[in-house]
Amino acid sequence: MPDTEIPIIQPVQFQKPVQNKNIFKTLFVISLIVILGIITAFYFILNNKINQLNNKQTVETTPIPTQIQTITNNGITPTTIPTAEKNVIDPIQILNQLQATLKTSSPITNRNNSWIDQNSQNIPLIGQDFGLAGTVSNNYVSKYGNYSDLESITIDSFKNIQSNIDSFFKSNGFEKDKANTINHTTNNTIDTIVLGYTKNETKCLITLYAKTDPFGDFFCGVIDEKRAPWVKELSPIFNPNKDLGIIITVDKLVGNYAKGGTGGRWGGGGAAWIALKTDGVWKEIWGGQDIISCSIFNKYQIPKEIYEDCQ
């Protein structure tokens, strides 16, 4: 058997993997950035939670307006009196306290009134009032005083109630308003006394009529912010001379149509009116004490929102 040359098998040499230092450095930097990002995000989340807890505690410790139960003759009416700014004193609360001072009780009802502002203009008020009578008593007014007839209800007989009213408002922080404190005279004789008091945004008007029954009207309220601009805009049409004895009311304003009335501060006849704005100028298109005729209603295409019926 011939000799066979056995091949010499050389061992395979395996090369060790070459570590790429640049890759490891890159991975290390990326990992470090990720860790820092997680730490930063956790910090902001934790800080936000802390702020939310602080805000919640602040809200919970902030005093809320005090709600009282104001008792009227019509039942119990909940009213909220602002305790933070105290710009408005609840009119019903003031009127209830005034009645307690006068030792009387009369129904309190919603009512509008008029206030003379610093520019000597009439501006509308919205609020509540009650009345007092000297010789009669019914569901609308309570009897006050010892008057036997109309002739005994005089300006001199009001001195005692005036003193009590003055003391009441002064003790409650009100100031007497000169422009709204008026003695009205007829034939050189005082027949009506108006007492005006103000505190922040609250305004009160007390009116005492001689030889009239009911003799007293006691009102407290605030400026009617909705209708005040309407009155200012339409007053030049119905009260061009700015007579403070004339009161202009605007009940509705829809587009270029307005509905209101004109009356006297010291009584007397009043009238309703409807006005139309054409080319930016207001003009009265109807006025009177009767129901508007359908011919005028149709001629000026008066909307139902202004006036519903005609004849």
C-alpha positions in Angstrom: 0.0 0.0 0.0 1.6 3.1 -1.1 2.4 5.6 1.3 -0.2 8.3 1.3 0.8 11.8 2.3 -1.4 12.9 5.0 -2.2 16.6 4.6 -1.3 18.7 7.4 -4.4 20.5 8.6 -3.5 23.9 9.9 -5.6 25.1 12.8 -8.0 27.8 12.0 -7.1 31.0 13.7 -10.1 33.0 15.0 -9.6 36.7 15.2 -10.9 38.5 18.3 -13.6 41.1 17.5 -12.3 44.5 17.4 -14.0 46.8 19.9 -15.0 50.0 18.4 -14.3 52.6 21.1 -16.2 55.3 19.2 -19.5 53.3 19.3 -19.2 52.8 23.1 -18.6 56.5 23.6 -21.6 57.3 21.5 -23.9 54.9 23.4 -22.6 56.3 26.7 -23.4 59.8 25.7 -26.9 58.8 24.4 -27.6 57.0 27.6 -26.5 59.9 29.7 -28.8 62.2 27.7 -31.8 59.9 28.2 -31.2 59.7 31.9 -30.9 63.4 32.2 -34.1 63.8 30.2 -36.0 61.4 32.5 -34.7 63.3 35.6 -35.8 66.7 34.1 -39.2 65.4 33.1 -39.7 63.9 36.6 -38.7 67.3 38.1 -41.2 69.2 36.1 -44.1 66.8 36.8 -43.3 66.9 40.5 -43.1 70.7 40.5 -46.5 70.9 38.7 -48.1 68.7 41.2 -46.8 70.8 44.1 -48.2 74.0 42.4 -51.6 72.4 41.9 -51.7 71.4 45.6 -50.8 75.0 46.6 -53.5 76.5 44.3 -56.1 74.1 45.7 -55.2 75.1 49.2 -55.5 78.8 48.2 -59.0 78.3 46.7 -60.2 76.4 49.7 -59.0 79.1 52.2 -60.5 82.0 50.2 -63.6 83.4 51.9 -66.8 83.0 49.9 -69.6 85.5 49.9 -71.9 85.2 52.9 -75.4 84.1 52.0 -78.1 85.3 54.4 -81.8 84.7 54.5 -83.6 88.0 54.0 -87.2 87.8 55.4 -89.8 89.8 53.5 -93.6 89.8 53.8 -93.7 87.6 50.8 -91.5 84.9 52.4 -87.8 84.1 52.6 -85.7 85.4 49.8 -82.0 84.2 49.7 -79.7 87.1 48.9 -75.9 87.1 48.5 -74.0 90.0 50.0 -70.5 90.6 48.5 -67.9 90.3 51.3 -64.7 90.8 49.3 -65.2 94.2 47.6 -68.4 95.2 49.4 -69.2 97.6 46.5 -72.9 96.9 46.7 -74.9 96.7 49.8 -77.9 94.4 49.4 -81.0 96.8 49.0 -83.4 94.4 50.6 -81.2 94.0 53.6 -81.0 97.8 54.1 -84.7 98.2 53.7 -85.4 95.4 56.2 -83.1 97.1 58.7 -84.7 100.5 58.1 -88.1 99.0 58.8 -86.8 97.5 62.0 -85.5 100.9 63.0 -88.9 102.6 62.2 -90.6 99.7 64.0 -92.8 98.9 61.0 -93.2 96.2 58.5 -94.3 96.8 54.9 -94.1 94.6 51.7 -90.9 95.1 49.8 -91.3 95.1 46.0 -89.2 95.6 42.9 -89.1 99.0 41.5 -87.2 101.5 39.3 -86.2 105.0 40.2 -84.1 107.9 39.0 -80.9 109.4 40.4 -79.3 112.7 39.7 -75.6 112.1 38.9 -72.6 114.3 39.2 -73.3 115.8 35.7 -76.8 116.8 36.8 -78.4 114.2 34.6 -81.1 111.7 35.5 -79.9 108.1 35.4 -82.1 105.0 36.0 -81.9 102.9 39.1 -83.1 99.4 39.6 -83.9 98.1 43.1 -86.6 97.6 45.7 -88.8 99.8 47.8 -91.6 99.9 50.4 -94.3 102.4 51.3 -95.8 103.8 54.5 -99.2 105.3 55.0 -100.5 107.5 57.7 -104.3 106.9 57.8 -104.7 103.6 55.8 -103.3 100.2 55.9 -103.7 97.4 53.2 -101.7 94.7 51.5 -99.3 97.2 49.9 -98.5 99.6 52.7 -98.3 99.6 56.5 -99.7 102.3 58.7 -97.1 104.5 60.5 -97.6 107.3 62.9 -100.7 108.7 64.5 -102.2 110.7 61.7 -106.0 111.2 61.8 -106.5 112.7 58.3 -104.6 114.1 55.3 -104.4 117.6 56.8 -102.3 116.2 59.7 -99.7 114.8 57.3 -97.5 117.8 57.1 -93.8 118.6 56.5 -93.5 119.5 60.2 -94.9 116.1 61.2 -92.0 114.4 59.2 -89.3 115.8 61.5 -89.2 112.8 63.8 -89.1 110.2 61.0 -86.5 112.3 59.2 -84.3 112.3 62.2 -84.6 108.5 62.6 -83.8 108.0 58.8 -80.8 110.3 59.0 -79.4 108.4 62.1 -80.0 105.1 60.5 -78.1 105.8 57.3 -75.2 107.5 59.0 -74.8 104.6 61.4 -74.6 102.3 58.4 -71.9 104.2 56.7 -74.0 106.1 54.1 -73.4 109.7 53.1 -76.1 112.1 52.3 -76.0 113.1 48.6 -76.6 116.8 48.2 -77.9 116.6 44.6 -80.5 114.1 45.5 -81.6 115.8 48.8 -84.3 118.1 47.6 -87.2 120.1 49.1 -89.8 120.6 46.4 -92.1 123.5 46.7 -95.5 124.4 45.2 -96.7 128.0 45.6 -93.7 128.7 47.9 -94.7 125.9 50.2 -92.7 122.7 50.7 -94.9 119.7 49.8 -92.3 117.0 49.1 -89.0 116.1 50.8 -86.5 113.8 49.1 -83.5 112.4 51.0 -80.7 110.9 49.1 -78.0 108.6 50.6 -75.2 106.7 48.9 -72.6 104.1 49.9 -70.3 102.7 47.3 -72.6 101.6 44.5 -75.8 101.5 46.5 -78.1 104.5 46.4 -81.2 105.1 48.5 -84.0 107.7 48.0 -86.5 108.5 50.7 -89.5 110.5 49.5 -92.0 112.0 51.9 -95.2 113.7 50.6 -97.2 116.1 52.6 -101.0 115.7 52.7 -100.8 112.6 50.6 -101.5 109.0 51.6 -99.5 106.8 51.4 -97.0 109.5 52.4 -93.6 107.8 52.2 -91.6 105.9 49.6 -88.4 104.2 50.7 -86.2 103.0 47.8 -82.7 101.4 47.6 -80.9 100.2 44.5 -78.1 100.5 42.0 -77.6 102.0 38.6 -79.4 100.1 35.9 -76.3 99.4 33.7 -78.4 98.0 30.9 -80.8 101.0 30.5 -78.5 103.9 31.5 -76.9 104.1 28.0 -80.4 104.0 26.5 -81.6 106.9 28.6 -78.5 108.9 27.8 -79.0 108.4 24.1 -82.7 109.2 24.0 -82.9 112.0 26.6 -82.0 114.8 24.2 -85.1 113.9 22.1 -87.6 113.9 25.0 -85.9 116.3 27.4 -83.7 118.6 25.3 -83.6 121.3 28.1 -82.2 118.7 30.7 -85.0 119.5 33.1 -84.3 117.5 36.2 -88.0 117.5 37.0 -88.6 115.3 33.9 -87.8 111.6 34.1 -87.2 109.6 30.9 -87.5 105.9 31.0 -86.5 103.5 28.2 -88.1 100.1 28.6 -87.1 98.4 25.4 -84.5 99.0 22.6 -84.6 96.6 19.6 -82.5 97.6 16.6 -83.6 101.1 15.5 -86.7 101.1 17.6 -87.1 102.2 21.2 -90.1 102.3 23.6 -90.3 104.2 26.8 -92.1 106.9 28.8 -91.9 110.5 30.1 -93.0 111.5 33.5 -92.6 114.2 36.2 -90.3 113.7 39.2 -92.9 115.5 41.3 -95.9 113.7 39.9 -98.3 114.8 37.2 -99.3 113.1 34.0 -97.0 110.9 32.0 -97.0 109.5 28.5 -95.6 106.6 26.6 -93.7 106.9 23.4 -92.0 105.0 20.6 -89.0 106.3 18.7 -87.3 105.3 15.5 -83.7 105.9 14.5 -83.2 106.9 10.9 -79.8 107.8 9.5 -78.4 107.8 13.1 -81.0 110.2 14.4 -83.8 109.3 16.9 -87.3 110.6 16.2 -90.5 110.1 18.1 -93.0 108.3 15.8 -95.8 107.9 18.4 -96.6 109.2 21.8 -99.6 109.3 24.2 -101.5 107.5 26.9 -103.7 105.4 24.6 -103.0 102.2 22.6 -101.1 102.8 19.4 -103.2 102.6 16.2 -102.5 99.9 13.8 -102.1 102.4 11.0 -99.0 103.8 12.7 -97.9 100.3 13.7 -97.9 99.1 10.1 -96.6 102.4 8.6 -93.4 102.2 10.6 -93.2 98.4 10.7 -92.9 98.4 14.5 -91.6 95.0 15.7 -93.7 92.9 18.1 -90.8 93.0 20.6 -91.4 96.8 20.9 -95.1 96.8 21.0 -97.4 93.8 20.8 -100.9 95.2 20.3 -102.5 97.9 18.3 -106.1 99.0 17.6 
